[in-house]
Amino acid sequence: MTDSTTGTTGTAGTAGTTGGPRWPVTEAEAVAEQERIRAAADPVGPGPAPGRARRIAGVDVTYDEDSDLLVAAAVVLDAESLEVLEESVHTGRSRFPYIPGLLAFRELPPVLAALEKLGTSPDLVVCDGYGYAHPRRAGLAVHLGVLTGLPCFGVAKSPFVFDHTEPGPRRGDTSPLLDRSSTPAETVGRALRTRPGVRPVFVSAGHGIGLDHACAHTLRLTPRYRLPETTRGADGLSRRVLREIRQGLREPYGAAER
């Protein structure tokens, strides 16, 4: 396992064909940027099928409740064994206020920085959150995929503002996640049962991969628990680093953040 927390620069966070990241300052600018990202996104794919993606990354961000400190983590797993191949973190400050529907603008800068520290680009990225299942169809997984050019999808813990019926009780059972503000209602993702008798997760395409393959990957990444091992790994790493910072065992910011 490689720990890239010291900052080895890779290619994973390089912007795609959209001209590089644009970080808005106001809510209106952020909404306009989401519309631009949506137009550039490919939520159909089909993208890499299970067995064709060898390195799968999970990304997550943990926030300090008492300050503007945040920790973004990227953890890369072997798609077959689910063993950790590489991990990286980026510590920084939140630069955009919390506004529902605009969370990507808080999380994208540190997540991109964490991905850039990986030695090798992953074949697929799983976000802890939403992709196409977003009021403007431009959640974190959509935005991250467009900026990096990597196939991305989202696995969320809740349905956000969308409707669904409870999927069947068996592992792998699904039901559509619906936006009923559209006429007719639009399917924006799926509720997916990853463990029998346990609450479903909510999968949505992001960029460069379709919903069928996103759900298939999610099942392969959940052999024991409700949440994907990619999410569990990134969440655990970001929480551990934040705890070390609070204990004085690690510097809170990189040189660019001081």
N, C-alpha and C positions, 0 to 999 in steps of 0.2 A: 504493500500500500504506500502511495506517495502522498505526503502532506505538503500541499503547495501553499500553505499559509504565509510563507515568506515572500511570495510574489513572483514566481516564475511566469513570465508572460507567454501566453499561447495565442491561438487564433480564434478561440471559441466565441469571443465577444466582439469580433469584428463586424461592423455594420454591413448590412446587405446592400441591395441596389437602391435603397431609399435615400442615400446621401448622408447617413449617419444619424445618431440620436439627436433629437431636438427636445430640450427640456423646457416646457412652458412655465410661466410664472403665475398666470391667472387661471381661474377655472374656465373662462371662455377659451383661452388659448389651448388648454388641455383637451377640451371637448373637440375643438377643431382638429387637433393633432390625432385624436382617436378616429375621427372621420377619415383622415388621410391614411392612417394605418389600416383601417378596415378595407379601404379600396385596394390596398396593396396585398392583402392577406389571401392565402389559399387554404380555406378550411375543409376542402374536399380531399386533397391528397391524390391517391390513397396513402402515400408515405410508406415507410418501412414496415413490413409485416413482422410479426413475431418470428424470431429465428434469423431475421435479416439485419437487425440492429444488435451490435455486439457490445457497445458501450452506452449505457443509459444513465443520464444524469438526473438528479433531483435537485431542486433549488428551493430555498426557504429563507425567510427573514424573521429575526427575533428582535423585538424592541425593548429597550430599557424603560420601565414604567416611570422612573424618576428623572429622566433627562431625555435629550434628543439623540442619544446613542442608539445605534442599530448594528446588528451583525447579520450579514448575508453569508450563506453557505451554499456550496455546490459539492455534491457527492456523486461520484461516478461508480456505477456497479457493473460487474460482468453480467450480461443478460441471462446467461445460463445458470451460473452458480449463485448469483446475487451477492458475491463477495465484493468488498470495497476495493476498487482499483486505484482511486485517486480522490483527494478531497482538497478543497481550498476555502478560505474565508476572506471576507472583506469587512472591516469595521469602518464606520463612518457616522455621519449625522443625517437625520432626516431633513430633506430640503424642500419638501412639499407637504402642505397640510393634509390631514385626513379628511377626505371628502368621499362619500359613498359613490362608487362607480369610477373613481379616479385613483384607486389604490396603486395602479401600475406606476404612476409617476413618483410615488414614494419608494417603490421597491425596485424598479428597473435599474437606476444607476448603480446601487450596490450589487445587485444580482449580476449585471454585466461585468462589473469589476471582479467579482468572484469567478465567473466563467473565464475571464481573460487570464487568470492565474493558473488555469489548468494547463498541463503540458501538452495534452492532445485533445482535440475537439471531440465531444461525444457524438454519437450517431442520432441521438434522440434526447429530448429534455422533457421532464415531467414537472409541471408547476403545481405548487400547493395553492390552488385557487381556480380561477375561471379562464376560459378562452372565449369561444363563440357564445357561451352562455353569459351574456353581458347586455345591458340595455342598448348599447351601440355596437354590439358584436365585436368588441375590441378589448377583451380582458387581458390580463397579464400574459397568458400563453400565446395569444395572437400577437401582441406587441413584441414580445421577446423573440418569437419566431421570425417576424418580419425584419427586425433589426439584426439578428444574427445569421439569418438564412438557414437555421437549423430546424428540423421538424420538432414541433412543440405541441403539447396538449395539457389540459388542466384536469386535476382531480380535486374536487372540493368536498368539504365536510357537510355543507348545507346547500339547499337549492337556490339561495339568493332570493330573487324576486319572482321566481318562476314556479309553475305548478307541475305536479306529478302525482300519479297514483302509486301506491306502494307496489314495488315489484314482487314477484313470487318469492317464496321462502328459501329457495335453493341457491347455492352459489352459482353465479353466472346469470341469474334471472335479471331482466331489465324492464324498465318502463320509460316512455319518452318524457323528457323535461321540456315543458311547453311554455312559450310566450303567448299568453292569451290576449295581449294588447294588439296583436296582429289579427287580421281577418283574411283567411282562416288562421287558427293558431299555428305558430311556427315551432317546429322541433329544434331546440338549440343545444340539446345534449341528452344524456340518459342517466337515470338513476340505476345504479349497478350494485347488485348484492354480491359482495366479495366474501362474506362469511354467513353461513346459515344462521338465521335468527338474530342477526346483527344489523343495525341500521345501514342502509345503502350509502355509497359514495355517489358523487355527481360528476360525471365525466363529460367534458366538452372538447371538441376539436380546437386547435389553435391555429397553427400554420404548417402547411406541408404534410399533414397527416389527417386522414378522415376519421370519423367517429367509430366505424367498425374496428379499425386497427387500434385506435386509442383504447377502446374497451378491452380488446384482446390483450394488449400489453398490460393494462391494469390488472387483469386476472393473473397474468404470469408474475406480476410484481407483488401479489398479495397471497402467498402460499400459507401464511399463518395468521395474519392480522388484517383488520379492516382496511387500513391505509397502506399504500404502496411502500415497499422498502426504500425506494428513493426518497419519499417524503419523510419517512421515519429517520433515515440517515441524516438528511439535511437539517431537519428540525433538531435532532439530538446534538449535532455538531454546533449549530448556531447557539443553542442554549448553553452548551458546555463552555464555549468561548466567552459568552456574556458572563457566565458565572465566574470564570477565571479573571475577567476584567474587574468585576466587583470585589473579588478577593485580593486584588493587587498583584496577581500573578502574570498579567499580560498588559501591555500598553493599550489604551482604549482606541487610539486613532493612528492611522498611517501618517506619514510625513505630509501628504497632500491635504489631510483633514485637520491638521493642527491650526 
